[in-house]
Amino acid sequence: MYKFPTDADNTLWNTITAGEHWFNVRARIAGTVYGQDQLVEMTASSRVFSGEQPAVGGCIAGELSLKMLKPSATIPRMAKVEPFVQAANDDYSSAWMPQGVYYIDTREETRNDDGIPVLSMHCYDAMLMAEQEFPAISGGWPRSDIDVVKIIAKYMGLQNSVYLTTGIDQRTVDAMDKAYQINLPASYSLRETLSYIAAMYAGNFVISFEGKLLLVTISGIPAETSLLVDESGNVITFGIDPDTGEELAISLVDTSV
């Protein structure tokens, strides 16, 4: 299951979802929070493998499709999009649980049957930021694999220093226990370097729900699934499509195998 911020959050979530309950959703886009009154549809997908068969040495990007009533505020190009979900009943509401960090890639504006502008966006997570050349950092090579991942996390914009691991999931730090020595990856991209390191650990890199680099190894695939699908596999639904009148769903592909 998803790694809750605290044990109390986990307990409250389980208590709420054990009985009659509903789910609330919202998304923070370019720093502004939009609720269910503004959101029309949101579908996220996250995979551990790039294809149908297990393979290692990959950097797998998550995707998010979002449709909303066009806001009055201007949404910048490549704006950050952060979806959240909350469980609630008549007595309690859980903490808002993050469901990833994404960046807008494409957008399209249409109008519904009432003539109201609707904005549709397709987004990718921060793995998109790995498509850049590895920086020409002099001195101190070769370096340990985790130090190289720290550099990559910084240049992907996940942390502000190569001396920190704030942009790296703790499970990645725990898994990378071999301290492989890496030469300067000259003429290689950040993504290609991550793929090389992932292959050495028989795994793949993805972006976690908190927007951090997560190394998922074949032997240590996490059992967590998105909170946008409940423990019985039921899709959390909300809202009515203004064009068709049909109930809409937020869903995230199960990443366990």
N, C-alpha and C positions, 0 to 999 in steps of 0.2 A: 504493500500500500504506500501511498504518498507519505513522505517524511514530514509530519506535522511540526510546526514551530515548537510546540511544547506538548508534554504528555497530557496536560489539561485540555489543550485544543483537540487532541485525538479523542479523549474521553468524551468531551462535549459533542463532537461530531457523531460519534457512535451512539450516544444517548439520543440525540435528535433523530438520526436516521433509522433508529430501531422502531420508531412509532410513526404516527401520521406526521408528515412533514412536507416541505417544498424546498426548492432551490432558488436562490437569487443569483443573478449574474450582473457583472459590470465590466467595463473595460476602461483603462486609463490610456488615453491617446494624446501624445505630446504633452503630458502633464495634466490634462483635463480628464476628469472622471465622467463617464457616460453610463447611465443606468438602463434598466429594461424599458423605460419609456422611450428611449432613443434608439436602442439596439433592435434590429429586426431579425438577424440571423448571424450565428457565429459557429464555425466548424474548424476544429484544429486536428492536425494529424501529426503523429510522432512515431518514428520507426527506429529500431535498433540496427536493422540491416537494410542495405540499399536495394536489394532484390528479394525475391521470394525465398531464396535459399540462404542459409547462414553463410556469411563471409566476413573476413576481418580486414583491417587496414583501411577502414572507411571513415569519412567525416559526414555524418548524415544530418541534413538540415530539416528542421521541423517547419510546418506550414500552417498558416491561419487564413481562412476566408471569412470576411466580416462584411455584413451589410447593415447599414444604419440610416436613419433619417438624417439628411445632410444638416450638420450643425451650422450655427451662425459664425462660429470661429473658423479661421482658416487652418486646415491641417497641413503642416509642412511636408515637403517631399522627404521620403525615408523616415517619417516620424516613428517613434517608438510606440508599440501597442502592447499593453499588458492586460490580459484577461484574468478575471477572478471569479470564483464561485463560493457561495455561502449556503450552508444548510440552516433551515429555520423551521420552527413550529409556533404554536400560539404562545409559548412561554419563553423560548430561548432562540438565540441566533449564534451561529458559530463565528469564528474568525473568518475573514476573507482569505481564501487559499489561492495563492498564485498558480496560474496555469501556463506559465512560460513568458518569454520576452521576445517580441517579434518586431520587424521593421517593414514598413509598407514598400512593396515592390511596384505594383500596378494599381490603378484605380479607375473606376468608371462611374459616371453620373447618369442616372436615368430618372424617370418619374413614375410613381405608382398611379393607380386608377383615379385617385383623387387629385392628381397633378402635383403631389408633394415630391420634392427632389429626394432621391435616394442615392446614397454613396456606397458603392461596392468596392472593397479593397482586398487584394491578395498580398499576404505578408510571408516573410521568411524569418526564421530566428537568427541569432547572431552568428551562426556558422557561415552566413553569407559574407561576414567581415573577414573570413580567413582567405578570401580570394585576392590576396595581395602578396607581393614579394617579401621574403624574409629580410629583415633589416640588416644592413652591413654593420654589424657590431664587431669591433676589433678587440683583440686581446682575450685571454682566458679560455681559449678553446683547446681541446674539447670540453664541453660542459655536461653536467648530469642531465638526464632526461627531464626531470621535474623542473630544473632551472630553465630549460628550453621551453617547456610548456608555460612557465611564468612569463617569459618574454612574449610568447604568442598571445597569452591572455591580455597582456598590456596593449599590444598592437591591434588586437581585436576590439579594444575599448571596454573590456570586461573588468579591468582594474587599472589603477593609476601609477603603479610602480612594479618594476621587475623583481622587487624584493618581497612582494606580498603574494599570498595565495587567495585573496578575497574573491577573485573571479574563477577559482577552481573549486569544484565540489570536493568536499573532504574525502569522499569515497575514491576519488581519483588519486589523491595524495596517498591514501592507504594502499591502493592497488599497485602504485608505481614504486615498488620496494626493491627493484633490482639495480637502480642507479646506473643504468646503461650510459655510456659516454657518447656524446653526439658531437661530430665535427660541425663547423659553421655550415649551415645549409645554403651556401651561395647558389644563386640562380634558381632556388626552389621557393615555392609559395608557402605561406603559413599552413595552408590546408595540406599540401604535400608533405610537409614536415610532421604535422600531426598524424597523418596517415601512416607514415613510417614508424612513428613511436607506437601508434595503436597496434600495428602489425606485430611489433616485438612483444607486445603483451597479449597477443591473440584476442584483440578486441576492436571496438570502434569508438570514436568520439561523437558525442551528441551534446546538445545544450539542455541542461536540466530545467525543471520548472522555475527555479530561481534565477535562470539566466547565466548559469556557470558551466564551464567545461566539465563534462562527465565522461570518464572512460568506462565503457561497459565491456567487460571481458566475457568470453564465451562461458567461462566457469563461474562468473559472478553476475549474471544478468539479474537486475533487481526485480522483485516481484511486484513493484508498485505499478499501478495503473492510474489513469487520470481520474480525478474526482468528478469529472464531467460524465463519468459512467459509474453507476453505483455498484455495490459489491455483488449484486445479482446480474450485472451486465446490462441493466436497463439504462437507456439513454435519458439524460436529464432534458426535459423539454420546457420551452417557455415561449410565450408570445404567439401571435397569429400573423401569418404572411398577409400583408395588406393587398397583395395582388391576387392571391388564390383563396384566401380565407382558411388555409390549412394551418394546423399547428406545426410549429417549427421546433427544431432540436439543436442543442449544442452537443457535440460529441467529440471524443478524442480516441483515436485508434489505440487499442490495447497494446502496450509495448512488451508484454511478457510473452514468453514462448515456452 
